[in-house]
Amino acid sequence: MDIYSLTWKYFTAFEGKDLDTLRQIYDEGVVLKDWDIECISAESVLAANESLFTSAENIKVDITRCSVDNMLQTATAEITINIDGQEILVADVITFTGEGKIKNIRAYKG
């Protein structure tokens, strides 16, 4: 399993507002926690994504740094998310299942 490629696939789908791809890569029990929300389950995370995608005209994700630990099946990424001209610096810690599905996303605003 290539954690690095899976992480890029996630950010590409997020930037492209691609709910179908996100649905495919989220584990059913995925947990998303950031500075505003906490969602538990693929459906609730997808609902949160859809709400953001609907409210934002443009989303751009720039990855500054991404490191992976294949043994722990975890990626840590420093990113800048630009939502309709507002830049947010974020550190994401993404954990994958053995099947290559995202099971946990922790996002820290910085």
DSSP file (Angstrom, degrees, kcal/mol; ACC not computed):
  #  RESIDUE AA STRUCTURE BP1 BP2  ACC     N-H-->O    O-->H-N    N-H-->O    O-->H-N    TCO  KAPPA ALPHA  PHI   PSI    X-CA   Y-CA   Z-CA
    1    1 A M              0   0    0      0, 0.0     2,-0.9     0, 0.0     3,-0.1   0.000 360.0 360.0 360.0 131.7    0.0    0.0    0.0
    2    2 A D     >  -     0   0    0      1,-0.2     4,-2.2     2,-0.1     5,-0.2  -0.796 360.0-177.4-101.5  93.0    1.4    3.4   -1.0
    3    3 A I  H  > S+     0   0    0     -2,-0.9     4,-2.3     1,-0.2    -1,-0.2   0.864  81.9  56.8 -58.4 -39.8    0.4    5.8    1.8
    4    4 A Y  H  > S+     0   0    0      1,-0.2     4,-2.1     2,-0.2    -1,-0.2   0.939 109.4  44.1 -59.4 -49.1    1.9    8.8   -0.1
    5    5 A S  H  > S+     0   0    0      1,-0.2     4,-2.4     2,-0.2    -1,-0.2   0.885 112.5  52.4 -64.5 -39.6   -0.2    8.2   -3.2
    6    6 A L  H  X S+     0   0    0     -4,-2.2     4,-2.1     2,-0.2    -1,-0.2   0.880 108.4  51.4 -64.1 -37.3   -3.4    7.6   -1.2
    7    7 A T  H  X S+     0   0    0     -4,-2.3     4,-2.3     2,-0.2    -2,-0.2   0.924 110.7  47.3 -65.4 -44.6   -2.8   10.9    0.6
    8    8 A W  H  X S+     0   0    0     -4,-2.1     4,-2.6     1,-0.2     5,-0.2   0.889 109.5  54.5 -63.2 -38.8   -2.4   12.8   -2.7
    9    9 A K  H  X S+     0   0    0     -4,-2.4     4,-2.3     2,-0.2    -1,-0.2   0.913 108.6  49.7 -60.4 -42.2   -5.5   11.1   -4.0
   10   10 A Y  H  X S+     0   0    0     -4,-2.1     4,-2.6     2,-0.2    -2,-0.2   0.952 113.0  44.3 -61.2 -51.1   -7.4   12.4   -0.9
   11   11 A F  H  X S+     0   0    0     -4,-2.3     4,-2.7     1,-0.2     5,-0.2   0.873 113.1  51.9 -65.9 -35.9   -6.2   16.0   -1.3
   12   12 A T  H  X S+     0   0    0     -4,-2.6     4,-2.0     2,-0.2    -1,-0.2   0.919 112.1  46.0 -64.3 -43.7   -6.9   15.9   -5.0
   13   13 A A  H  <>S+     0   0    0     -4,-2.3     5,-2.9    -5,-0.2     4,-0.2   0.901 113.4  49.8 -65.8 -40.5  -10.4   14.7   -4.4
   14   14 A F  H ><5S+     0   0    0     -4,-2.6     3,-1.5     1,-0.2    -2,-0.2   0.947 112.1  46.8 -62.8 -48.7  -11.0   17.2   -1.7
   15   15 A E  H 3<5S+     0   0    0     -4,-2.7    44,-0.4     1,-0.3    -1,-0.2   0.870 114.1  48.6 -61.5 -36.9   -9.7   20.1   -3.8
   16   16 A G  T 3<5S-     0   0    0     -4,-2.0    -1,-0.3    -5,-0.2    -2,-0.2   0.382 108.6-124.4 -84.4   4.0  -11.9   18.9   -6.7
   17   17 A K  T < 5 +     0   0    0     -3,-1.5     2,-1.2    -4,-0.2    -3,-0.2   0.870  51.2 165.2  54.4  39.4  -15.0   18.6   -4.5
   18   18 A D     >< +     0   0    0     -5,-2.9     4,-2.2     1,-0.2    -1,-0.2  -0.681  14.7 172.6 -94.3  85.6  -15.2   14.9   -5.7
   19   19 A L  H  > S+     0   0    0     -2,-1.2     4,-2.6     1,-0.2    -1,-0.2   0.821  75.7  59.6 -64.5 -32.2  -17.6   13.3   -3.2
   20   20 A D  H  > S+     0   0    0      2,-0.2     4,-1.5     1,-0.2    -1,-0.2   0.934 109.1  42.5 -63.3 -45.6  -17.6   10.0   -5.2
   21   21 A T  H  > S+     0   0    0      2,-0.2     4,-1.7     1,-0.2    -2,-0.2   0.911 113.7  52.1 -67.2 -41.5  -13.9    9.5   -4.8
   22   22 A L  H  X S+     0   0    0     -4,-2.2     4,-1.6     1,-0.2    -2,-0.2   0.911 106.6  54.3 -59.9 -41.8  -14.0   10.6   -1.2
   23   23 A R  H  < S+     0   0    0     -4,-2.6    -1,-0.2     1,-0.2    -2,-0.2   0.878 108.6  50.1 -58.2 -38.3  -16.8    8.0   -0.6
   24   24 A Q  H  < S+     0   0    0     -4,-1.5    -1,-0.2     1,-0.2    -2,-0.2   0.821 114.6  42.1 -70.6 -32.2  -14.5    5.3   -2.0
   25   25 A I  H  < S+     0   0    0     -4,-1.7    77,-3.8    -3,-0.2     2,-0.4   0.581  94.7  90.7 -98.1  -8.7  -11.5    6.2    0.1
   26   26 A Y  E  < S-a  102   0A   0     -4,-1.6    77,-0.2    75,-0.2     2,-0.1  -0.718  74.9-129.1 -85.0 135.1  -13.2    6.8    3.5
   27   27 A D  E >   -     0   0A   0     75,-2.9     3,-2.0    -2,-0.4    14,-0.1  -0.496  28.3-112.0 -69.1 150.7  -13.6    3.8    5.8
   28   28 A E  E 3  S+     0   0A   0      1,-0.3    14,-2.2    -2,-0.1    15,-0.3   0.833 118.9  44.3 -56.5 -32.7  -17.2    3.4    7.0
   29   29 A G  E 3  S+     0   0A   0     12,-0.2    -1,-0.3    13,-0.1    74,-0.1   0.108  83.2 153.3 -99.9  22.5  -16.1    4.4   10.5
   30   30 A V  E <   -     0   0A   0     -3,-2.0    11,-3.3    72,-0.2     2,-0.5  -0.156  31.0-151.0 -54.4 142.7  -13.9    7.3    9.5
   31   31 A V  E     -aB 104  40A   0     72,-1.3    74,-2.9     9,-0.2     2,-0.5  -0.979   9.9-170.1-119.0 129.2  -13.5   10.0   12.1
   32   32 A L  E     +aB 105  39A   0      7,-2.5     7,-2.9    -2,-0.5     2,-0.4  -0.982   9.6 172.7-118.0 125.6  -12.8   13.6   11.2
   33   33 A K  E     +aB 106  38A   0     72,-2.6    74,-2.8    -2,-0.5     5,-0.2  -0.982   9.0 149.0-135.5 124.4  -11.8   16.1   13.9
   34   34 A D        -     0   0    0      3,-2.5    74,-0.1    -2,-0.4    -2,-0.0  -0.641  64.0 -73.1-133.5-163.4  -10.7   19.6   13.3
   35   35 A W  S    S+     0   0    0     -2,-0.2     3,-0.1     1,-0.2    73,-0.1   0.611 128.4  27.6 -73.6 -11.7  -10.9   23.0   15.1
   36   36 A D  S    S+     0   0    0      1,-0.2     2,-0.3     0, 0.0    -1,-0.2   0.709 120.2  26.2-116.8 -33.9  -14.7   23.3   14.4
   37   37 A I        -     0   0    0      2,-0.0    -3,-2.5    11,-0.0     2,-0.4  -0.855  45.7-156.9-135.4 162.3  -16.2   19.9   14.0
   38   38 A E  E     -B   33   0A   0     -2,-0.3     2,-0.4    -5,-0.2    -5,-0.2  -0.949  19.7-178.7-139.3 123.0  -16.0   16.2   14.9
   39   39 A C  E     -B   32   0A   0     -7,-2.9    -7,-2.5    -2,-0.4     2,-0.5  -0.956  11.1-164.2-123.4 139.6  -17.7   13.7   12.6
   40   40 A I  E     +B   31   0A   0     -2,-0.4    -9,-0.2    -9,-0.2   -10,-0.1  -0.950  59.3  32.5-128.4 110.8  -17.9    9.9   13.1
   41   41 A S  S  > S-     0   0    0    -11,-3.3     4,-2.2    -2,-0.5   -12,-0.2  -0.168  84.3 -97.7 122.2 150.2  -18.9    7.8   10.1
   42   42 A A  H  > S+     0   0    0    -14,-2.2     4,-2.9     1,-0.2     5,-0.2   0.903 121.4  53.7 -59.4 -42.6  -18.3    8.1    6.4
   43   43 A E  H  > S+     0   0    0    -15,-0.3     4,-2.0     1,-0.2    -1,-0.2   0.898 110.0  45.7 -63.6 -40.5  -21.8    9.5    5.9
   44   44 A S  H  > S+     0   0    0      2,-0.2     4,-1.9     1,-0.2    -1,-0.2   0.877 114.1  48.4 -72.0 -35.5  -21.3   12.3    8.4
   45   45 A V  H  X S+     0   0    0     -4,-2.2     4,-2.6     2,-0.2    -2,-0.2   0.921 112.4  49.0 -67.3 -43.0  -17.8   13.2    7.1
   46   46 A L  H  X S+     0   0    0     -4,-2.9     4,-3.0    -5,-0.2    -2,-0.2   0.877 109.3  52.8 -63.4 -37.1  -19.2   13.3    3.5
   47   47 A A  H  X S+     0   0    0     -4,-2.0     4,-2.2    -5,-0.2    -1,-0.2   0.903 110.0  47.8 -63.9 -40.9  -22.1   15.5    4.7
   48   48 A A  H  X S+     0   0    0     -4,-1.9     4,-2.0     2,-0.2    -2,-0.2   0.912 113.1  48.7 -65.4 -42.1  -19.6   17.9    6.3
   49   49 A N  H  X S+     0   0    0     -4,-2.6     4,-3.1     1,-0.2    -2,-0.2   0.941 111.0  50.2 -60.0 -47.7  -17.5   17.8    3.0
   50   50 A E  H  X S+     0   0    0     -4,-3.0     4,-2.3     1,-0.2    -2,-0.2   0.883 108.2  52.8 -61.3 -39.6  -20.6   18.5    0.9
   51   51 A S  H  X S+     0   0    0     -4,-2.2     4,-1.8     2,-0.2    -1,-0.2   0.923 113.1  43.7 -61.5 -44.7  -21.6   21.4    3.1
   52   52 A L  H  X S+     0   0    0     -4,-2.0     4,-2.0     1,-0.2    -2,-0.2   0.929 113.3  51.2 -64.9 -45.7  -18.2   23.0    2.7
   53   53 A F  H  < S+     0   0    0     -4,-3.1    -2,-0.2     1,-0.2    -1,-0.2   0.853 111.0  48.7 -62.5 -35.4  -18.2   22.2   -1.1
   54   54 A T  H  < S+     0   0    0     -4,-2.3    -1,-0.2    -5,-0.2    -2,-0.2   0.875 114.7  44.0 -71.3 -38.7  -21.6   23.8   -1.5
   55   55 A S  H  < S+     0   0    0     -4,-1.8     2,-0.5    -5,-0.2    -2,-0.2   0.746 105.8  69.5 -80.5 -23.1  -20.7   27.0    0.4
   56   56 A A     <  -     0   0    0     -4,-2.0     3,-0.1     1,-0.2    -1,-0.0  -0.833  57.5-166.1-102.8 129.3  -17.3   27.5   -1.2
   57   57 A E  S    S+     0   0    0     -2,-0.5     2,-0.4     1,-0.2    -1,-0.2   0.921  80.2  22.7 -74.0 -44.5  -16.9   28.5   -4.8
   58   58 A N        -     0   0    0      2,-0.0    26,-2.1     0, 0.0     2,-0.4  -0.983  61.3-177.3-129.5 134.6  -13.2   27.7   -5.0
   59   59 A I  E     -C   83   0A   0     -2,-0.4     2,-0.4   -44,-0.4    24,-0.2  -0.998   5.6-179.6-128.6 128.9  -11.0   25.4   -2.9
   60   60 A K  E     -C   82   0A   0     22,-2.1    22,-3.1    -2,-0.4     2,-0.5  -0.997   9.3-161.7-129.2 131.6   -7.3   25.0   -3.5
   61   61 A V  E     -C   81   0A   0     -2,-0.4     2,-0.5    20,-0.2    20,-0.2  -0.961   4.9-172.4-115.5 120.5   -5.0   22.7   -1.5
   62   62 A D  E     -C   80   0A   0     18,-2.7    18,-2.5    -2,-0.5     2,-0.7  -0.959  14.3-148.1-111.8 121.0   -1.3   23.4   -1.6
   63   63 A I  E     +C   79   0A   0     -2,-0.5    16,-0.2    16,-0.2     3,-0.1  -0.794  17.9 178.1 -92.3 115.8    0.8   20.7    0.1
   64   64 A T  E    S-     0   0A   0     14,-2.6     2,-0.3    -2,-0.7    -1,-0.2   0.894  71.5  -4.6 -79.9 -44.6    3.9   22.2    1.7
   65   65 A R  E     -C   78   0A   0     13,-1.5    13,-2.8     2,-0.0     2,-0.4  -0.990  59.4-174.1-152.9 141.0    5.3   19.0    3.2
   66   66 A C  E     +C   77   0A   0     -2,-0.3     2,-0.4    11,-0.2    11,-0.2  -0.969   6.3 178.8-140.7 123.5    4.0   15.4    3.4
   67   67 A S  E     -C   76   0A   0      9,-2.8     9,-3.0    -2,-0.4     2,-0.3  -0.952   9.6-159.4-124.0 147.7    5.7   12.6    5.3
   68   68 A V  E     -C   75   0A   0     -2,-0.4     2,-0.5     7,-0.2     7,-0.2  -0.910  16.0-156.8-126.7 152.1    4.4    9.1    5.7
   69   69 A D  E  >> -C   74   0A   0      5,-2.9     5,-1.8    -2,-0.3     4,-1.1  -0.911   9.4-171.4-124.3 100.6    5.0    6.2    8.0
   70   70 A N  T  45S+     0   0    0     -2,-0.5    -1,-0.1     1,-0.2     5,-0.0   0.825  84.6  55.8 -64.9 -32.1    4.2    3.0    6.2
   71   71 A M  T  45S+     0   0    0      1,-0.2    -1,-0.2    -3,-0.1    -2,-0.0   0.918 117.1  34.6 -65.6 -42.2    4.5    0.9    9.3
   72   72 A L  T  45S-     0   0    0      2,-0.1    -1,-0.2    -3,-0.1    -2,-0.2   0.500 105.1-130.8 -88.4  -4.8    1.9    3.0   11.2
   73   73 A Q  T  <5 +     0   0    0     -4,-1.1    23,-3.1     1,-0.2     2,-0.4   0.919  62.7 133.4  53.6  49.2   -0.1    3.6    7.9
   74   74 A T  E   < -CD  69  95A   0     -5,-1.8    -5,-2.9    21,-0.2     2,-0.4  -0.971  42.3-161.8-132.9 142.2   -0.1    7.4    8.7
   75   75 A A  E     -CD  68  94A   0     19,-2.9    19,-3.1    -2,-0.4     2,-0.5  -0.968   3.3-162.2-120.5 141.4    0.6   10.5    6.7
   76   76 A T  E     -CD  67  93A   0     -9,-3.0    -9,-2.8    -2,-0.4     2,-0.4  -0.992  16.5-177.7-121.4 125.5    1.3   13.9    8.2
   77   77 A A  E     -CD  66  92A   0     15,-2.7    15,-2.9    -2,-0.5     2,-0.6  -0.978  24.3-151.6-131.0 134.5    0.9   16.9    5.8
   78   78 A E  E     +CD  65  91A   0    -13,-2.8   -14,-2.6    -2,-0.4   -13,-1.5  -0.917  37.2 168.3 -96.8 121.4    1.4   20.6    6.2
   79   79 A I  E     -CD  63  90A   0     11,-3.1    11,-2.9    -2,-0.6     2,-0.5  -0.897  36.7-140.8-133.5 160.2   -1.0   22.3    3.8
   80   80 A T  E     -CD  62  89A   0    -18,-2.5   -18,-2.7    -2,-0.3     2,-0.6  -0.993  19.8-161.2-117.2 122.0   -2.5   25.6    2.9
   81   81 A I  E     -CD  61  88A   0      7,-2.7     7,-2.4    -2,-0.5     2,-0.6  -0.908   0.3-162.2-103.3 126.4   -6.2   25.5    2.1
   82   82 A N  E     -CD  60  87A   0    -22,-3.1   -22,-2.1    -2,-0.6     2,-0.6  -0.937   8.1-176.2-109.5 113.6   -7.4   28.5    0.1
   83   83 A I  E >  S-CD  59  86A   0      3,-2.6     3,-1.9    -2,-0.6   -24,-0.2  -0.928  73.9 -31.4-114.1 108.5  -11.2   28.8    0.3
   84   84 A D  T 3  S-     0   0    0    -26,-2.1    -1,-0.2    -2,-0.6   -25,-0.1   0.863 128.0 -43.4  50.0  42.3  -12.6   31.6   -1.8
   85   85 A G  T 3  S+     0   0    0      1,-0.2     2,-0.6   -27,-0.1    -1,-0.3   0.312 113.2 116.1  91.6  -8.1   -9.4   33.6   -1.2
   86   86 A Q  E <   -D   83   0A   0     -3,-1.9    -3,-2.6     2,-0.0     2,-0.4  -0.857  54.8-148.7 -98.0 118.6   -9.1   32.9    2.5
   87   87 A E  E     -D   82   0A   0     -2,-0.6     2,-0.4    -5,-0.2    -5,-0.2  -0.694  14.0-174.0 -89.5 135.4   -5.9   31.0    3.3
   88   88 A I  E     -D   81   0A   0     -7,-2.4    -7,-2.7    -2,-0.4     2,-0.4  -0.993  17.7-142.2-128.5 123.7   -5.8   28.6    6.2
   89   89 A L  E     +D   80   0A   0     -2,-0.4    21,-2.8    -9,-0.2     2,-0.4  -0.736  31.0 178.6 -84.0 131.0   -2.6   26.9    7.3
   90   90 A V  E     -DE  79 109A   0    -11,-2.9   -11,-3.1    -2,-0.4     2,-0.5  -0.984  28.8-154.0-138.3 142.8   -3.4   23.3    8.4
   91   91 A A  E     -DE  78 108A   0     17,-2.5    17,-2.7    -2,-0.4     2,-0.4  -0.986  22.7-164.7-112.7 121.2   -1.5   20.3    9.7
   92   92 A D  E     -DE  77 107A   0    -15,-2.9   -15,-2.7    -2,-0.5     2,-0.5  -0.883  13.1-165.6-107.7 135.9   -3.3   17.0    8.9
   93   93 A V  E     -DE  76 106A   0     13,-2.5    13,-2.4    -2,-0.4     2,-0.5  -0.982  16.5-173.4-116.7 116.5   -2.6   13.7   10.4
   94   94 A I  E     -DE  75 105A   0    -19,-3.1   -19,-2.9    -2,-0.5     2,-0.4  -0.944   7.0-164.0-119.0 126.6   -4.3   11.0    8.3
   95   95 A T  E     -DE  74 104A   0      9,-2.6     8,-3.0    -2,-0.5     9,-1.5  -0.908   8.4-156.1-113.0 138.3   -4.4    7.3    9.4
   96   96 A F  E     - E   0 102A   0    -23,-3.1     6,-0.2    -2,-0.4     2,-0.1  -0.760  13.5-122.8-111.9 155.2   -5.3    4.5    6.9
   97   97 A T    >   -     0   0    0      4,-2.9     3,-1.8    -2,-0.3    -1,-0.1  -0.373  40.4 -98.8 -81.1 171.3   -6.7    1.0    7.4
   98   98 A G  T 3  S+     0   0    0      1,-0.3    -1,-0.1     2,-0.1   -25,-0.0   0.686 125.7  59.0 -64.0 -18.2   -4.8   -2.0    6.1
   99   99 A E  T 3  S-     0   0    0      2,-0.1    -1,-0.3   -98,-0.0    -3,-0.0   0.390 122.8-104.6 -91.5   2.2   -7.1   -1.9    3.0
  100  100 A G  S <  S+     0   0    0     -3,-1.8     2,-0.3     1,-0.3    -2,-0.1   0.694  76.4 134.7  84.5  19.1   -6.0    1.6    2.2
  101  101 A K        -     0   0    0    -75,-0.0    -4,-2.9     1,-0.0     2,-0.5  -0.759  62.4-108.8 -98.6 148.1   -9.1    3.5    3.4
  102  102 A I  E     +aE  26  96A   0    -77,-3.8   -75,-2.9    -2,-0.3    -6,-0.3  -0.636  39.9 169.3 -76.7 124.6   -8.9    6.6    5.5
  103  103 A K  E     +     0   0A   0     -8,-3.0   -72,-1.3    -2,-0.5     2,-0.3   0.604  63.6  21.9-109.8 -16.4  -10.0    5.8    9.1
  104  104 A N  E     -aE  31  95A   0     -9,-1.5    -9,-2.6   -74,-0.2     2,-0.4  -0.953  52.3-177.1-155.9 132.0   -9.0    9.0   10.9
  105  105 A I  E     -aE  32  94A   0    -74,-2.9   -72,-2.6    -2,-0.3     2,-0.5  -0.983   5.6-177.3-129.0 119.7   -8.3   12.6    9.9
  106  106 A R  E     -aE  33  93A   0    -13,-2.4   -13,-2.5    -2,-0.4     2,-0.5  -0.976   9.1-167.7-115.4 121.3   -7.1   15.1   12.5
  107  107 A A  E     - E   0  92A   0    -74,-2.8     2,-0.5    -2,-0.5   -15,-0.2  -0.930   3.7-165.9-115.9 130.0   -6.7   18.6   11.3
  108  108 A Y  E     - E   0  91A   0    -17,-2.7   -17,-2.5    -2,-0.5     2,-0.3  -0.961  15.0-138.8-118.3 123.8   -5.0   21.3   13.3
  109  109 A K  E       E   0  90A   0     -2,-0.5   -19,-0.2   -19,-0.2   -21,-0.0  -0.604 360.0 360.0 -80.2 136.8   -5.3   25.0   12.3
  110  110 A G              0   0    0    -21,-2.8   -20,-0.2    -2,-0.3    -1,-0.1   0.390 360.0 360.0-150.8 360.0   -2.0   26.9   12.6
